[in-house]
Amino acid sequence: MANIPYFLWDYDLTEKDVVKILRSKNAEEKSWIITRILESARYEDIWRFLSLQEIKAIYPSLKLKKPIKDAWDYALSIWN
């Protein structure tokens, strides 16, 4: 059985697939998977897949749910 991340419960993607998408040049898929990670992964698991620099670079183009966006807006303002 494949190692499907809990934050992708409704997709048939493995951790290997997540990493492949994150390394790809497909901006749409990359935005989608980063949004999914930021909205659904536990805080400590976010950092298994993403760096702060990666989040900052793509953050303006993400369409996050308002409560999540507000939390990340605050966090990024503190971390800058």
Buried (B, 14 or more C-beta within 10 A) or exposed (E): EEEBBEBBEEEEBBBEBBEEBBEEEEEEEBBBBBBBBBBBBEEEBBEEBBEEEEBEEBBEEBEBEEEBBEEBEEEEEEEE
